[in-house]
Amino acid sequence: MLAQCICHIQRYLKGIYTKVDHPSAKEMDEFLSACIHERKEKIKAGILGYTKEELNEKYQKYDAILKKWKKEWMYSNAVENPVYDDERKLLSRMEDDDKKEILYFLEDFKIPATNNQAESDQRNIKIKQKIGYQCIKSHHLCF
């Protein structure tokens, strides 16, 4: 099973709720943050996972937020909504296509909720590549 980085999902959510008045997008962001925090606390306490009942509760809450958000999106005026299409794509993705992948971090505590560590590990390499490219582009030699 593939897992998705919650950090990226939250970045998309923030882009939406800062541009349009859809409180459910912000509620989803807060729900995911709370799940990450609660999961960290469980791991610190030596708990290896959620019970089936707890997982079911999380999935129901997720679905309820999506349902409210979809109503907000459907009743918004597309002309006035600057991120209408982006929001539609994210909603569709979170509702159907990638739901299991997005919430997989709740099912398996060995799977990180974000790939921040992997991105941090690559950051220095990317910066060096960027500097090297800029030096070549400007026809200067970099040593």
N, C-alpha and C positions, 0 to 999 in steps of 0.2 A: 504494500500500500504506500502510495506517495503521500507526503504531507506538504502543506503549503505554509509559507512563512506568514505568520499572523501580522508581523510588522508591516509587510507590504499591503495586506488587506486594510489595515488600520490607516495607512497613508492614503489609500484611495478613498476610504470613508471620510477622512478629515477633509480631503479635497471637495467632497460633495457637501458635507454639512456646513462648511464655511462659505459656500456659494449659494446654497438654496436653503429655504426654511423647511427642512424635513427632520424633525426631532428624532425620528426612529433611526436615522443613519448614525446620529451621535449616540443614541441608546445602544446600538449594536457595537460601536467602538468601545463604549464603557463596559458592556457585557463581556467582550473579548478580553479587555484589560483585567476585569475582575476574575475571569477564569484563569488567566495567566498567573495572577497574584495568588489565588486560592491553590492552584496547582503547586506553585513554589512552596507555599506553606505546608502542604501535604508531604511534599518531598523532604523538606526539612524535618518533619515529624516522623519520617521513616515509613510513611504510607506509600504503598506501591501503585495505587490507582484508585479510581472512583468505583463505587459500587454500581451495579446495574441500575438501581433506582436513581442514584445521583446523576449518572450519565443520561438516563431518560429525561430527568428534570432539565438538564442543560439543553438537550436537543429540543425539548418542548419550548423552552424560553427562547432559544434561537429562532425556531419556527414562528413563534408569536411575534417577535420583533420584526422578522421579515414580512409577515403578513401585514402589520401596521405600516411598515415602510412602503410596501408595494401600493397600498391604498393612497398614501401621501403622494407617491410618484404618479399614480394614475390620475389623480384629481388635480395635479399641478398643470399649469398652462405651459406647454412645450415651448412656446415663443419666449416666455419670460424666464424659462429655466435654462441657464447657460451650459449646464452639464447634463442635459436631458439624456442624450445618447450614452454617455459614459455611465451615468447612473443606471440606465436600463441594462447595460451590459453587466455591470457589477451585481445588480439585483439578480439577474438571470443566472449568473455564475454562482452566486452564493446560495441561490434557491435550489438549483438542480445539479448542474454540472460538477461543481467542485465541493459541494457541502461536506462530503465525507473526508475529503482531503484537508479542508479548512479546519475541521473539528477533530482531526486524528490525534492531535497533541493531547486531547482529553482522554483518549482511549489507551494510549501507550505513553507512559511517563518517561520512557527511554528516548522518545522522539522530542527534540527541542521545539518549543513553540515558535521560535524565530531562528533565522539563519544569521543573526547578527555576528556571531563569532566567526563564521566562515567569511562573511563580508569584511569584517575587521582584519582577518588574516590576509585577505587579498588587497586591502587598501594600499599598502606600501608598494606592492608590485604595480598596481594600476597608476599610482602617482609617478613612479619611475618611468613607466611606459609613456605617460602623458608628457613628461619633461623631455624624454628622448625624442618624441615626435615633434615637440615644439622646437627643439634645437635643430633637427633636420629640416623642418619646414622653414625656419628663418635662415638657413644656410650657415649657421654658426657651428663650430665644433664645440662639443661639450666634453669636458674631461672631469 
